[in-house]
Amino acid sequence: MKITYLLGAGASEQALPIVRNLSDSILSLNRRLNSLLVDSSHPTELSQFVPDAINNKVFVRKIIDELNLLSQKNEEFNTIDTYAKYLYLTEDPYLNKLKKYISIYFILHQLIFHKYIHHNDQGPFIKLDKRYLSFIVSAMSNKAFPTDIKILTWNYDFQIEIAGEYFRNEKFEYTENNVTYHLPLINYWPRIGKLEIIDIPKYYQIYHLNGIAGLNFLNSNQNFVNSIFDLSKNIEYEREIFTNIQNFINDGQLLFHFAWEKSELFEDISDEEAKQDLIHHLNESEIMVIIGYSFPFFNRLIDKQIFENFLQFSNSKKIYYQNINNDSEKLYEQFNFTKSTADIKFVGHTNNFFIPHDF
């Protein structure tokens, strides 16, 4: 039995702020960044980052200023997505820079400073929403993640990839003339890595509909792009985090976009075989599980295509809608479902990601 998961921001809210809390989270991160530049005030656990921050003081100040602007615009436009679309509509070139600093926020939060930064000075930033780890463990069999499950996520965080690292590290090993790539537990798109030079499976179980808020940068021989996950495990890399992020800013490749920047589902996958595999899975899925997703207006065109593909060859599919609020009935109106087209069941508990008993 094939299952498709569709995830929204609520699926990561135990680790990352949802829209209404983003500004506070950014400002909290900025307080710790600022403390690195003032020797007398930084927490001792951040001391390993101080030399690199001091060496890159102008750049760290630039990060702080840009993240402050991000926080301000989130308040002014109600969401960062709205501000980004405003930049898009006015053809403002700042849009690409905005994406890079959003990426920096997610990189610092999820991979580095989660160990040290305190959200609103009341509790630690959390690296991982543990529901992802519980979900992977529960779904796995024979040390592999089921091929009958594919995950479509609107989140440009990399929470599920971090959870997969508990089982298998995605990493790159370099020799003078060769690169060896070790696959992650769950293959995902877009790839953090220039993997066309490596023979890897071109089938994806996780597809980020908005891409990933990470950055690639070329290594010294200019023929490969390092993985942010690989590098973040290296203590020397951590100690030179700002030097490396500056490389991202100067030479980085953006890996995420906004929904309104594309018109077709999976259009950013160039390999037709991989694209068709995702479409066929949607067609053949008997169940869809929607978690923490409110179906914002921005995403309506892609959401419509997701459901069209899901319902294309059957009139009797199941949809489980797991959310704090029961908005499941609005799906019938928004996407022209009928009770006979799709049986929508509301799941009110959010302590763990729902896995259907049918599976």
Buried (B, 14 or more C-beta within 10 A) or exposed (E): EBBBBBBBBBBBBBBBBBBEEBBBBBBBBBBBBBBBBEEEEBEEEBEEBBEBBEEBEEBBBBBBEBBBBBBBBBEEBEBBBBBBBBBEEEEEEEBEBBBBBBBBBBBBBBBBBBEBBBBEEEEEBBBBBBBBBBBBEEBBEEEEBBEBBBBBBBBBBBBBBBBBBEBBBBBBEEEEEEBEBEBBBBBBBBBBBBBEEBEBEBBBBBBBBBBBBBBBBBBEEEEBBBBBBBBBBEEEBBBBBBBBBBBBBEEBBBBBBBBBBBEEBBEBBEEEEBBEBBBEBBBBBBBBBBBBBBBBEBBBBBBBBBBEBBBEEEEEBBBBBBBEEEBBEEBBEBBEBEEEBBEBEBBEEBEEBBBBEEB
